[in-house]
């Protein structure tokens, strides 16, 4: 996933602000996820451990066709199981 161009949905921008999620974390997760789950042709879930935020597992939901980040949040279930 070299130099992936993506844009943030309005919802993603709103939840990032509400949850103190840095755009750098989203960018790094899109570029180099530790785990990638393809849910459908229109939805890919990308995960990455954010060391500077208590090693929490960030989940980025991306539409790979339009390259739009739909939502972003820290996934509690993945944190318990490991962000891999």
C-alpha positions in Angstrom: 0.0 0.0 0.0 2.5 2.6 -1.1 1.5 6.3 -1.0 -2.2 5.6 -0.7 -4.3 8.7 -1.3 -7.4 8.7 0.8 -9.9 11.2 2.2 -11.7 11.3 5.4 -15.5 11.2 5.5 -17.2 13.9 7.6 -18.1 11.2 10.1 -14.5 10.2 10.4 -13.4 13.8 11.0 -16.0 14.2 13.7 -15.1 11.0 15.5 -11.4 11.7 15.3 -12.0 15.1 17.0 -14.3 13.6 19.6 -12.0 10.7 20.4 -8.6 12.6 20.2 -7.5 10.4 17.3 -4.6 11.9 15.4 -4.6 12.0 11.6 -1.1 10.7 11.6 -2.3 7.5 13.3 -5.0 7.0 10.6 -2.4 7.7 7.9 0.1 5.2 9.4 -2.7 2.6 9.8 -3.9 3.0 6.2 -0.3 2.8 4.9 1.0 0.0 7.1 -1.7 -1.9 9.0 -0.8 -4.8 11.3 -4.0 -6.5 10.3 -6.2 -6.1 7.3 -9.7 -7.7 7.0 -11.6 -7.5 3.8 -15.3 -7.5 4.8 -16.7 -6.8 1.3 -15.6 -5.2 -2.0 -16.7 -1.9 -0.4 -15.2 -2.3 3.1 -11.7 -3.0 4.4 -10.9 -2.9 8.1 -7.4 -1.9 9.0 -5.8 -2.3 12.4 -2.7 -0.9 14.1 -1.4 -0.6 17.6 -0.9 3.0 18.7 2.0 2.8 21.1 1.7 6.5 22.1 -1.9 5.9 23.2 -1.5 3.1 25.8 -0.9 0.5 23.1 -4.6 0.7 22.1 -5.7 -0.9 18.8 -6.9 1.6 16.2 -9.5 0.4 13.7 -9.9 2.3 10.4 -12.8 1.3 8.1 -11.9 2.2 4.5 -13.9 2.0 1.3 -11.1 0.8 -1.0 -13.0 1.7 -4.2 -13.5 5.4 -3.4 -10.5 5.5 -0.9 -12.7 7.1 1.8 -12.1 6.5 5.5 -15.6 5.8 6.7 -14.9 5.7 10.5 -12.1 5.4 13.0 -12.1 4.1 16.6 -10.2 2.2 19.2 -11.4 -1.4 19.1 -11.7 -2.8 22.6 -12.2 -6.4 21.4 -9.0 -6.4 19.3 -7.1 -4.9 22.2 -8.0 -7.8 24.4 -7.1 -10.3 21.6 -4.1 -8.4 20.3 -4.1 -6.0 17.4 -2.9 -8.7 15.0 
